[in-house]
Amino acid sequence: MAAGNDPLEMKELRAFAVREPVSGRRYTLLRLETRGGLKGWGECPETTERELAHARQLLAGMQPTAYEITWRKLSPVPRLRAAINMAQLDIVGQVAKAPVYQVLGGPTRTKARAMAAITGLTPTELLTSMDTARKTGYAAFSVPIPPTEWRNQGQAYIFNVRGRMEILRKNAGPDSDFVLDGGGQLTPGDASSISAELERFHLLWLDEPCAVSNLGAVRKVSSENVTPLGFGRWLGQSGGFQDLLREEAVDILRPNVALHGISQIRRIAALGESYYVAVAPYHDGGPVATAAALHLAASIPNFFIQQIPAVADADKLMRTAIAGDIERIKDGFAELNPAPGLGLQINEKALDKFRDRG
């Protein structure tokens, strides 16, 4: 980056790729540093040295307060924009000596409802995963649909889905809530049949049941059933969310934290608010993105629930070693961090220890 005299001018950008020992989950932490020595942290799924070099050139002479200008300038390196946005806000909060949610006008709440995505192919595996998440403090769970073998599944598949939910509901108890994750695998017809079949389970929503390439078909699914629909975790542009809202085809917006960062999801949330639609950001990354997601949750009025990875003990130890114990879930809710910025104390020695060497 070009030389300058302003202590708030962004000076350096460095990436730390890490990998969790049990899940194998990979993510990259970005460190953005000002000329005055302040360090802000962000997170993205992956990057390359070429992208980093390009981003350094684009950030030359910029200040961390220029969120929107920076977002537009970084369009040639889209995979880095969300992480740099998190890091910018982290620095601004440190300068203001206030948590990011307060810088953004919050808090709108004192804690954020949390949801864990459980994993497994068999009922036993799913129950084990759910029980582990429950012991960690979660009370809401995203459940994967059974694998699909062909485009139109038929009644046997729908009964299989219903049986899966019956087993989980019976073992979870009345205080637990569920989301069924379709992973975009279903046809609109199957999505409609499953939505109708599961109405009595009162799902929080049916997530990504089918592709959104045909908004007319998605709107038909939405209009014919009571179960709410969630879409958005693969949408890269805010216009895609606006299309879903205009078609009245979505009940829950699911922008990806690692793709959109804090500022852009706030804009998406503002679009949703005018349609009385809630926001439940998607997140399956590391602890820095969790911190960003919780500050986001406390800064938007139509926040619903935040997906936070429920991880194995060894992975939890790694995440805590890197960023501190910021992912505490109690009685189904995550705590807000009142420390300045994102409230992170990153241990760079831990980053080296858990570096992705694959």
C-alpha positions as CSV (number, residue, x, y, z in Angstrom):
1,M,0.0,0.0,0.0
2,A,1.2,3.5,-0.7
3,A,2.9,5.5,2.0
4,G,1.0,8.2,3.8
5,N,0.9,10.2,7.1
6,D,-2.6,9.6,8.4
7,P,-2.5,7.2,11.3
8,L,-6.0,5.8,10.3
9,E,-4.9,5.0,6.7
10,M,-5.0,1.3,6.0
11,K,-1.5,0.1,5.8
12,E,-1.2,-3.7,5.5
13,L,-3.4,-6.7,4.9
14,R,-2.3,-10.2,5.8
15,A,-4.1,-13.6,5.6
16,F,-3.9,-16.6,8.0
17,A,-5.5,-19.8,6.6
18,V,-6.4,-22.3,9.3
19,R,-8.1,-25.7,9.5
20,E,-10.0,-27.4,12.3
21,P,-8.6,-30.7,13.5
22,V,-11.8,-32.7,13.7
23,S,-14.3,-31.2,11.2
24,G,-11.7,-30.2,8.7
25,R,-13.5,-26.9,8.4
26,R,-11.2,-24.3,6.6
27,Y,-11.4,-20.5,6.9
28,T,-9.0,-17.6,6.5
29,L,-8.6,-14.8,9.0
30,L,-7.6,-11.4,7.6
31,R,-5.6,-8.8,9.6
32,L,-6.0,-5.3,8.5
33,E,-3.6,-2.8,10.0
34,T,-3.5,1.0,10.0
35,R,-0.5,3.2,10.0
36,G,-1.2,4.1,13.6
37,G,-0.8,0.4,14.6
38,L,-4.5,-0.5,15.1
39,K,-5.4,-4.1,13.9
40,G,-8.8,-5.1,12.7
41,W,-9.8,-8.7,12.0
42,G,-12.1,-10.3,9.4
43,E,-12.8,-13.7,8.0
44,C,-13.4,-15.2,4.6
45,P,-13.5,-18.9,3.4
46,E,-10.3,-18.7,1.3
47,T,-8.1,-16.4,-0.7
48,T,-4.9,-16.3,-2.8
49,E,-1.7,-14.2,-2.7
50,R,-2.7,-12.7,-6.0
51,E,-6.1,-11.5,-4.5
52,L,-4.3,-10.1,-1.4
53,A,-1.8,-8.2,-3.5
54,H,-4.7,-6.7,-5.6
55,A,-6.6,-5.8,-2.5
56,R,-3.6,-4.0,-1.0
57,Q,-3.4,-1.8,-4.1
58,L,-7.1,-1.1,-4.0
59,L,-7.0,-0.1,-0.3
60,A,-4.1,2.3,-0.7
61,G,-5.0,5.7,0.8
62,M,-8.3,4.4,2.1
63,Q,-9.6,4.8,5.7
64,P,-11.6,2.2,7.6
65,T,-14.6,4.5,7.9
66,A,-15.2,4.4,4.1
67,Y,-17.3,1.2,4.2
68,E,-19.3,1.7,1.0
69,I,-16.5,3.2,-1.1
70,T,-14.3,0.3,-0.1
71,W,-16.9,-2.3,-0.9
72,R,-17.3,-0.9,-4.4
73,K,-13.5,-0.6,-5.0
74,L,-13.0,-4.2,-3.9
75,S,-15.4,-5.6,-6.5
76,P,-12.4,-7.2,-8.4
77,V,-11.7,-9.3,-5.3
78,P,-15.2,-10.3,-4.2
79,R,-14.0,-13.1,-1.8
80,L,-12.2,-10.6,0.4
81,R,-14.8,-7.9,0.7
82,A,-16.8,-9.3,3.6
83,A,-13.7,-10.0,5.7
84,I,-12.2,-6.5,5.0
85,N,-15.6,-4.9,6.0
86,M,-15.5,-6.8,9.3
87,A,-11.9,-5.6,9.9
88,Q,-12.8,-2.0,9.0
89,L,-15.6,-2.0,11.5
90,D,-13.4,-3.7,14.1
91,I,-10.9,-0.8,13.8
92,V,-13.6,1.9,13.9
93,G,-15.0,0.4,17.1
94,Q,-11.6,0.4,18.7
95,V,-11.1,4.1,17.7
96,A,-14.5,4.9,19.1
97,K,-13.9,2.8,22.2
98,A,-17.3,1.1,21.6
99,P,-18.5,-2.3,20.4
100,V,-19.4,-2.5,16.7
101,Y,-23.1,-2.9,17.5
102,Q,-23.0,0.5,19.3
103,V,-21.1,2.2,16.5
104,L,-23.9,1.0,14.2
105,G,-26.7,2.4,16.4
106,G,-27.5,-0.6,18.6
107,P,-28.0,-2.6,20.6
108,T,-31.4,-3.7,19.4
109,R,-31.3,-6.6,21.9
110,T,-29.2,-7.9,24.8
111,K,-28.6,-11.4,23.4
112,A,-28.9,-13.2,20.2
113,R,-30.8,-16.4,19.6
114,A,-28.6,-19.2,18.3
115,M,-29.1,-22.2,16.1
116,A,-26.8,-25.2,15.4
117,A,-26.7,-27.2,12.2
118,I,-26.7,-30.9,13.2
119,T,-25.1,-33.5,10.9
120,G,-25.6,-37.2,10.1
121,L,-27.2,-39.6,7.7
122,T,-29.0,-42.0,10.1
123,P,-31.4,-41.1,12.9
124,T,-28.7,-42.3,15.4
125,E,-26.1,-39.9,14.0
126,L,-28.5,-37.0,13.9
127,L,-29.6,-37.7,17.5
128,T,-26.0,-37.8,18.7
129,S,-25.2,-34.6,16.9
130,M,-28.3,-32.9,18.4
131,D,-27.6,-34.1,21.9
132,T,-24.1,-32.7,21.7
133,A,-25.4,-29.3,20.6
134,R,-28.0,-29.4,23.3
135,K,-25.4,-29.9,26.0
136,T,-23.5,-26.9,24.6
137,G,-26.6,-24.8,25.1
138,Y,-28.4,-24.8,21.8
139,A,-32.2,-25.1,21.7
140,A,-32.7,-24.6,17.9
141,F,-31.4,-27.0,15.2
142,S,-31.1,-27.1,11.5
143,V,-31.7,-30.6,10.2
144,P,-30.5,-31.8,6.8
145,I,-33.0,-33.5,4.5
146,P,-32.2,-37.1,3.5
147,P,-30.0,-37.4,0.4
148,T,-32.0,-37.2,-2.9
149,E,-31.6,-39.8,-5.6
150,W,-33.6,-38.3,-8.4
151,R,-35.6,-35.1,-9.1
152,N,-39.1,-36.3,-8.1
153,Q,-38.9,-38.2,-4.9
154,G,-42.5,-39.3,-4.3
155,Q,-44.4,-40.3,-1.2
156,A,-41.7,-42.7,0.3
157,Y,-39.2,-39.9,0.5
158,I,-41.7,-37.5,2.0
159,F,-42.6,-40.1,4.7
160,N,-38.8,-40.5,5.3
161,V,-38.5,-36.8,6.0
162,R,-41.5,-36.9,8.3
163,G,-40.1,-39.8,10.2
164,R,-36.8,-38.0,10.6
165,M,-38.5,-35.0,12.1
166,E,-40.7,-37.1,14.4
167,I,-37.7,-38.9,15.9
168,L,-35.8,-35.6,16.5
169,R,-38.9,-33.8,17.9
170,K,-39.6,-36.6,20.3
171,N,-36.1,-36.6,21.7
172,A,-35.6,-32.9,21.7
173,G,-38.6,-32.0,23.9
174,P,-41.1,-29.2,23.6
175,D,-38.6,-26.3,24.2
176,S,-36.7,-27.0,21.0
177,D,-37.2,-25.5,17.6
178,F,-36.2,-26.9,14.1
179,V,-35.3,-25.7,10.7
180,L,-35.4,-28.3,7.8
181,D,-32.5,-27.7,5.4
182,G,-33.3,-28.6,1.9
183,G,-29.9,-27.6,0.6
184,G,-31.5,-26.5,-2.7
185,Q,-31.9,-30.2,-3.7
186,L,-35.7,-30.4,-4.1
187,T,-38.0,-29.7,-7.0
188,P,-40.7,-27.1,-6.3
189,G,-43.2,-29.9,-6.3
190,D,-41.4,-31.9,-3.7
191,A,-40.7,-28.8,-1.7
192,S,-44.4,-28.0,-1.6
193,S,-45.4,-31.6,-0.6
194,I,-42.8,-31.6,2.2
195,S,-43.9,-28.1,3.4
196,A,-47.5,-29.3,3.6
197,E,-46.6,-32.6,5.3
198,L,-44.5,-30.9,8.0
199,E,-47.0,-28.1,8.9
200,R,-47.8,-29.8,12.2
201,F,-44.2,-29.6,13.3
202,H,-44.3,-25.8,13.2
203,L,-40.8,-25.5,11.8
204,L,-39.1,-22.1,12.2
205,W,-38.8,-22.4,8.4
206,L,-37.9,-24.7,5.5
207,D,-34.5,-23.6,4.4
208,E,-33.4,-23.4,0.7
209,P,-35.8,-26.1,-0.4
210,C,-35.2,-25.6,-4.1
211,A,-33.3,-23.4,-6.5
212,V,-34.4,-19.8,-6.8
213,S,-33.8,-19.6,-10.6
214,N,-37.6,-19.8,-11.2
215,L,-39.1,-17.3,-8.8
216,G,-42.6,-18.0,-10.1
217,A,-42.3,-21.7,-8.9
218,V,-40.9,-20.6,-5.6
219,R,-43.7,-18.1,-5.1
220,K,-46.2,-20.9,-5.8
221,V,-44.6,-23.0,-3.0
222,S,-44.7,-20.1,-0.6
223,S,-48.4,-19.2,-1.4
224,E,-49.7,-22.7,-1.1
225,N,-48.2,-23.6,2.3
226,V,-48.1,-22.3,5.8
227,T,-44.5,-23.4,6.6
228,P,-42.2,-20.3,6.2
229,L,-39.5,-20.5,3.5
230,G,-35.9,-19.3,3.9
231,F,-33.6,-18.3,1.0
232,G,-30.4,-16.5,0.3
233,R,-27.2,-18.1,1.5
234,W,-25.9,-18.6,-2.0
235,L,-27.0,-15.2,-3.4
236,G,-24.1,-12.9,-4.1
237,Q,-25.9,-9.7,-4.9
238,S,-28.5,-7.7,-2.9
239,G,-30.7,-7.6,-6.0
240,G,-31.4,-11.3,-5.6
241,F,-32.8,-10.7,-2.2
242,Q,-34.9,-7.8,-3.6
243,D,-36.3,-10.1,-6.3
244,L,-37.4,-12.7,-3.7
245,L,-39.1,-9.9,-1.6
246,R,-40.9,-8.4,-4.6
247,E,-42.2,-11.8,-5.5
248,E,-43.4,-12.4,-1.9
249,A,-41.5,-15.7,-2.2
250,V,-39.5,-15.6,1.1
251,D,-40.2,-15.4,4.8
252,I,-36.7,-15.5,6.1
253,L,-33.7,-13.9,4.4
254,R,-30.4,-15.9,4.8
255,P,-27.5,-13.8,3.7
256,N,-24.1,-15.4,4.1
257,V,-21.9,-13.6,6.7
258,A,-18.7,-14.7,5.0
259,L,-20.0,-13.4,1.6
260,H,-21.6,-10.1,2.6
261,G,-20.0,-9.0,5.8
262,I,-21.7,-6.7,8.2
263,S,-22.5,-3.6,6.2
264,Q,-24.1,-5.3,3.2
265,I,-26.3,-7.6,5.4
266,R,-27.5,-4.5,7.2
267,R,-28.6,-3.2,3.8
268,I,-30.3,-6.5,2.9
269,A,-32.0,-6.4,6.3
270,A,-33.3,-2.9,5.6
271,L,-34.9,-4.3,2.4
272,G,-36.4,-7.1,4.3
273,E,-37.8,-4.9,7.1
274,S,-39.9,-3.0,4.6
275,Y,-41.6,-6.3,3.7
276,Y,-41.9,-7.4,7.3
277,V,-39.4,-10.2,6.6
278,A,-36.9,-11.4,9.2
279,V,-33.2,-12.1,8.8
280,A,-31.3,-15.2,9.9
281,P,-27.8,-14.9,8.6
282,Y,-26.0,-18.1,7.4
283,H,-22.6,-18.8,9.0
284,D,-20.6,-22.0,8.9
285,G,-17.1,-20.6,9.4
286,G,-14.8,-19.6,12.3
287,P,-15.0,-17.5,15.4
288,V,-14.2,-14.1,13.8
289,A,-17.2,-14.4,11.6
290,T,-19.2,-15.5,14.7
291,A,-18.2,-12.3,16.4
292,A,-19.1,-10.2,13.4
293,A,-22.5,-12.0,13.2
294,L,-23.4,-11.3,16.8
295,H,-22.6,-7.6,16.4
296,L,-24.7,-7.6,13.3
297,A,-27.6,-9.3,15.2
298,A,-27.5,-6.6,17.8
299,S,-27.6,-3.8,15.2
300,I,-30.7,-4.8,13.1
301,P,-34.3,-4.7,14.3
302,N,-35.6,-7.6,12.2
303,F,-33.0,-10.2,13.3
304,F,-34.4,-13.6,13.9
305,I,-31.8,-16.2,14.8
306,Q,-28.1,-16.7,14.2
307,Q,-26.6,-20.0,12.9
308,I,-23.3,-20.7,14.9
309,P,-21.4,-23.9,14.3
310,A,-21.6,-26.5,17.0
311,V,-18.2,-28.1,17.0
312,A,-16.3,-31.0,18.5
313,D,-14.3,-30.4,21.7
314,A,-10.9,-30.3,19.9
315,D,-12.3,-27.8,17.4
316,K,-13.7,-25.7,20.2
317,L,-10.3,-25.6,21.9
318,M,-8.8,-24.4,18.6
319,R,-11.4,-21.6,18.1
320,T,-11.0,-20.5,21.7
321,A,-7.2,-20.5,21.5
322,I,-7.4,-18.3,18.4
323,A,-10.1,-15.8,19.4
324,G,-11.0,-16.3,23.1
325,D,-14.2,-17.7,24.5
326,I,-16.6,-15.6,22.5
327,E,-18.9,-18.4,21.3
328,R,-20.8,-19.0,24.5
329,I,-24.3,-20.4,24.1
330,K,-26.6,-20.5,27.2
331,D,-30.3,-21.5,27.2
332,G,-30.4,-21.1,23.4
333,F,-28.8,-17.6,23.2
334,A,-25.4,-16.2,22.5
335,E,-23.9,-13.4,24.6
336,L,-23.0,-10.0,23.1
337,N,-19.4,-8.9,23.6
338,P,-19.3,-5.3,25.0
339,A,-15.6,-4.8,24.3
340,P,-14.5,-2.2,21.7
341,G,-14.6,-3.2,18.1
342,L,-15.5,-6.9,17.5
343,G,-14.2,-7.6,21.0
344,L,-11.5,-10.0,19.8
345,Q,-8.1,-10.8,21.3
346,I,-6.5,-12.8,18.4
347,N,-3.6,-15.1,19.4
348,E,-1.4,-15.1,16.3
349,K,0.8,-17.9,17.8
350,A,-2.4,-20.1,17.7
351,L,-2.9,-19.1,14.1
352,D,0.5,-20.5,13.3
353,K,-0.2,-23.6,15.3
354,F,-3.4,-24.4,13.5
355,R,-2.3,-23.2,10.1
356,D,-3.8,-25.0,7.1
357,R,-0.9,-26.9,5.7
358,G,-2.9,-28.9,3.2
